Amino acid sequence: MVADILPKLAEFEREDINYYPRPSLAGPERCIRQLVYWGMGVPRQSLPGRALLIFDDSKWHEDLTADWIRKSAFQIHSEQMKIEIKNEHIPNFKGSIDYMLTDLAGKDILVEHKAINHFTFQRIAQGDLPPDYITQLCLYLRGIQQSYNPDIKDGLLLIKNKNTAQYLEIQLQYEFDKCYIDQILMSTGEKKEINKEIENITEDALKKFVSINEYKEKKILPSRQYEIGDWRCQYCGWGEKCWENWDKEIEQMEVDKVLDKETSDAIHYYLELQMHQGEIKKERDDLQKKIKNMLKAKNIKQGKTDEYIVSLNVQNRKEFVVPASKFEVLNVRKIKKGE
């Protein structure tokens, strides 16, 4: 009665926003070709209503998190304050911060809140830093230092797992266009030391917008940043336009060309890796077969060592492109505490 109309309502309510440079678009993973399409005014295709519903709830999560912080001894202020990042090449470059946080020592910290899916959250928790979010936060810190307080250098990227309500925070400092990332702190209390420095982080972002303007003026497109089938292309409003006739483009490319040394070296390294990968896979397959035979010879379906539990199971392969069949699976995992 309701479930089927909600995605349709989301599609109907979708609002087209004109392109303009802003911090949320500045990161290196945000496709520059997409932004050129947008800046040129090329009509975008409608995203599925379900995708729009996924994107829609981030502000609600931000407000919910802020309400919880207010119950602590930390102070929140300057919510949605407008920030201008001054630059001669990108006039009127503005954005809105989420809020400032004053800690127990009276120090002000800029907070950027994100709410994301479980799998992306896990990748970040393992140390796979999100460059676009970090760039956005550093641009806001640059604007604050330019116009409000040059002594505010600390930023906190606060990320919520929308599936589990877990949190992590990435602590960083920004000064003289260098971003130093200290650590990742989980809501479970676990810490992951990062100790990474990124130079020219905001200047590189501003150069990106200069390039976009140049592409727009010349009415040409930059190269595609991602390969066909990438999830970013699937969720892009210009994905179909971008990839139409791409196969014909390949067919029209030159053949029998002598390649330069850089390309030749890359090919050599690729084949070397491919060779080692094949050797490792063969060794792994042989070892898996050996372990299976050892278990069968001892009539053991499941057993354990000091560190691992190993089991031999039968699974069903469902019919799809090949007939349904049964096959063996060897599972090995580390023993959990208390097992």
C-alpha positions in Angstrom: 0.0 0.0 0.0 2.8 2.4 0.9 6.1 0.6 0.2 5.7 0.7 -3.6 4.8 4.5 -3.8 7.8 5.8 -1.7 10.4 5.3 -4.4 8.1 6.9 -6.9 7.6 9.9 -4.6 11.3 10.3 -4.2 11.7 10.4 -8.0 8.9 13.0 -8.3 10.4 15.2 -5.6 14.0 15.1 -6.9 15.3 18.6 -7.4 17.9 19.5 -10.1 20.6 21.7 -8.6 22.7 23.9 -10.9 26.5 23.1 -10.9 28.8 25.4 -9.0 32.1 24.7 -7.3 31.8 23.7 -3.7 33.8 21.7 -1.1 31.6 18.6 -1.3 32.5 18.1 -4.9 36.2 18.8 -4.6 37.7 15.4 -3.7 39.9 13.4 -6.0 37.4 10.5 -6.2 34.6 12.7 -7.4 34.6 12.1 -11.2 35.7 15.3 -13.0 34.0 14.1 -16.2 30.7 14.0 -14.4 31.2 17.5 -13.1 32.0 18.8 -16.6 28.7 17.2 -17.9 27.0 18.9 -15.0 28.7 22.3 -15.6 27.9 22.2 -19.3 24.2 21.7 -18.5 23.9 18.3 -20.1 20.5 16.8 -18.9 21.0 14.0 -16.4 19.0 10.8 -16.3 16.8 10.1 -13.4 18.2 7.9 -10.7 16.0 5.1 -9.3 13.8 6.3 -6.4 15.3 3.8 -4.1 18.8 5.3 -4.7 17.4 8.8 -3.8 15.9 7.4 -0.6 19.3 6.0 0.4 21.0 9.4 -0.1 18.1 11.3 1.6 18.6 10.2 5.2 22.1 11.5 5.8 21.0 14.8 7.2 18.6 13.0 9.6 21.6 11.0 11.0 23.6 14.1 11.4 20.9 15.8 13.5 20.5 12.6 15.6 24.2 12.5 16.3 24.3 16.1 17.3 21.4 15.6 19.7 23.4 12.8 21.4 26.5 15.0 21.6 24.5 17.8 23.3 23.8 15.3 26.2 27.6 15.2 26.9 30.0 17.8 28.3 31.0 18.8 24.7 29.5 22.0 23.3 28.2 22.3 19.7 28.0 25.7 18.0 28.2 27.4 14.6 25.9 24.8 13.0 25.6 25.2 9.2 27.8 28.3 9.3 28.6 29.6 5.8 32.3 29.4 4.9 34.1 31.0 2.0 37.4 29.6 0.8 39.2 32.6 -0.8 41.0 31.9 -4.1 41.6 34.2 -7.1 40.8 31.5 -9.6 37.5 30.2 -8.0 35.5 33.2 -6.9 32.6 32.8 -4.5 33.8 29.3 -3.5 31.5 28.6 -0.5 30.1 25.8 1.6 28.4 25.2 5.0 30.1 23.4 7.8 28.2 20.8 9.9 29.2 22.3 13.3 32.1 23.3 15.6 32.7 21.2 18.7 34.3 22.7 21.9 36.0 20.0 23.9 36.5 19.8 27.7 39.7 21.9 27.4 38.0 24.7 25.5 39.5 23.9 22.2 37.4 24.3 19.0 37.3 21.4 16.6 35.6 21.4 13.2 33.3 18.4 12.7 32.2 17.0 9.4 29.5 14.2 9.8 28.9 11.4 7.4 26.4 8.5 7.5 27.4 5.6 5.2 26.6 2.0 4.5 28.1 -1.0 6.4 30.6 -2.1 3.8 32.2 1.3 3.2 32.3 1.8 6.9 34.3 -1.4 7.3 36.8 -0.4 4.7 37.4 2.9 6.4 37.7 1.2 9.8 40.5 -1.0 8.4 42.4 2.1 7.3 41.1 2.8 3.8 40.9 6.6 4.1 38.0 8.5 2.3 39.9 11.2 0.4 36.8 13.1 -0.7 35.6 13.6 2.9 39.0 14.5 4.1 39.4 17.1 1.3 36.1 18.6 2.1 37.0 19.0 5.8 40.4 20.5 5.0 38.8 23.1 2.6 36.4 24.2 5.4 39.4 24.5 7.8 41.2 26.6 5.2 38.2 28.9 5.0 37.9 29.2 8.8 41.6 30.0 9.1 41.3 32.7 6.3 38.2 34.4 7.7 37.6 33.5 11.3 40.4 32.1 13.4 43.8 31.1 12.0 44.5 29.1 15.2 41.7 26.5 14.4 43.6 23.6 12.9 41.9 20.5 14.3 39.2 18.6 12.3 37.1 15.6 13.2 35.5 13.4 10.4 32.7 11.7 12.4 31.3 8.7 10.4 28.2 6.7 11.4 27.4 3.2 10.2 23.8 3.5 9.1 23.3 -0.3 9.4 24.7 -0.8 12.9 24.8 2.7 14.5 28.6 2.2 15.1 30.8 5.3 14.9 34.3 6.0 13.9 36.2 9.3 13.9 39.2 10.3 11.9 41.3 12.9 13.7 43.3 15.3 11.6 45.1 18.7 11.6 45.3 21.1 8.7 47.9 23.9 8.4 49.9 25.4 5.5 48.0 23.2 3.1 49.2 20.0 4.7 46.8 17.6 6.3 48.1 15.3 9.0 45.9 12.4 9.9 46.5 11.1 13.4 44.4 8.0 14.0 41.0 6.3 13.5 39.0 5.9 16.8 36.1 3.4 16.9 33.1 3.7 19.1 34.2 0.3 20.6 37.3 2.0 21.9 39.7 0.4 19.3 42.3 2.7 17.7 44.1 2.4 14.4 47.2 4.6 14.1 47.4 6.3 10.7 50.2 9.0 10.9 49.8 10.1 7.3 50.6 13.5 5.8 48.9 14.8 2.6 50.5 17.8 1.0 48.7 20.4 -1.2 45.4 18.9 -0.4 43.2 22.0 -1.0 45.4 23.5 -3.8 44.9 20.3 -5.7 41.2 20.5 -5.2 41.0 24.1 -6.4 43.1 23.2 -9.5 40.4 20.6 -10.3 37.7 23.3 -10.5 40.0 25.4 -12.7 40.3 22.4 -15.0 36.6 22.0 -15.1 36.1 25.6 -16.2 38.7 25.0 -19.0 36.9 21.9 -20.2 33.6 23.8 -20.2 35.1 26.7 -22.2 36.6 24.4 -24.8 33.5 22.2 -24.9 35.5 19.0 -24.5 35.3 16.1 -22.1 38.1 14.8 -19.9 39.0 11.1 -20.0 36.7 8.7 -18.1 37.9 8.4 -14.5 36.4 4.9 -13.9 35.8 1.7 -15.9 32.4 0.7 -17.2 30.5 -1.2 -14.5 32.0 0.8 -11.6 29.4 1.5 -8.9 30.1 5.3 -9.3 29.0 5.1 -13.0 25.9 3.1 -12.0 24.8 5.9 -9.6 25.8 8.7 -11.9 23.1 10.8 -13.6 25.2 11.0 -16.7 26.4 7.4 -16.8 24.4 6.4 -19.8 25.4 9.5 -21.8 29.1 9.0 -20.8 29.3 5.4 -21.9 27.2 5.4 -25.1 29.2 4.2 -28.1 32.3 3.5 -26.0 32.8 0.3 -27.8 33.0 2.2 -31.1 35.6 4.5 -29.6 37.8 1.5 -28.9 37.3 0.1 -32.4 38.5 3.4 -33.9 41.7 3.6 -31.9 45.0 3.1 -33.6 46.7 -0.3 -34.0 50.3 -1.6 -34.6 51.9 1.3 -32.7 55.3 1.1 -31.1 54.8 1.7 -27.3 57.0 3.8 -25.2 59.3 2.5 -22.4 56.9 3.5 -19.6 54.1 1.4 -21.1 56.4 -1.4 -21.9 57.7 -1.6 -18.3 54.1 -1.5 -17.0 53.2 -4.5 -19.3 56.2 -6.4 -18.2 55.4 -5.9 -14.5 51.7 -6.9 -15.2 52.7 -10.2 -16.8 55.2 -10.8 -14.0 52.4 -10.3 -11.4 50.1 -12.5 -13.4 52.6 -15.3 -13.5 53.1 -15.2 -9.7 49.4 -15.0 -9.2 49.0 -18.2 -11.2 51.8 -19.9 -9.2 50.2 -18.9 -5.9 46.8 -20.0 -7.0 48.1 -23.4 -8.0 50.0 -23.8 -4.7 46.9 -22.8 -2.8 44.7 -25.2 -4.7 47.2 -28.1 -4.2 47.3 -27.3 -0.5 43.6 -27.2 -0.2 43.3 -30.6 -1.9 46.0 -32.0 0.5 44.2 -30.7 3.6 40.9 -32.2 2.4 42.5 -35.6 1.8 44.2 -35.5 5.2 40.8 -34.9 6.9 39.1 -37.6 4.8 41.9 -40.1 5.5 41.3 -39.6 9.3 37.5 -39.5 8.9 37.4 -36.0 10.3 34.6 -33.6 9.2 35.6 -30.8 11.7 38.6 -30.3 13.9 40.7 -27.6 15.6 44.3 -26.7 16.2 45.6 -24.2 18.7 44.6 -21.3 16.4 42.1 -22.6 13.8 38.9 -24.5 13.2 38.7 -26.4 10.0 35.6 -28.1 8.5 34.7 -30.0 5.4 31.2 -29.3 4.1 29.0 -30.0 1.2 27.2 -27.1 -0.6 24.7 -27.0 -3.4 25.5 -25.0 -6.5 22.2 -23.6 -7.8 21.3 -23.9 -11.5 22.1 -20.7 -13.4 24.3 -20.9 -16.4 25.5 -24.4 -15.5 23.5 -27.3 -14.2 22.9 -27.5 -10.4 25.5 -29.6 -8.6 27.0 -30.3 -5.2 30.6 -29.4 -4.4 33.0 -29.6 -1.4 34.0 -26.5 0.5 36.9 -26.2 2.9 36.4 -23.6 5.6 39.2 -22.4 7.8 38.9 -19.6 10.5 40.6 -18.4 13.6 39.2 -19.6 16.9 37.3 -16.9 18.7 37.9 -16.1 22.4 36.0 -18.6 24.6 35.6 -21.3 22.0 
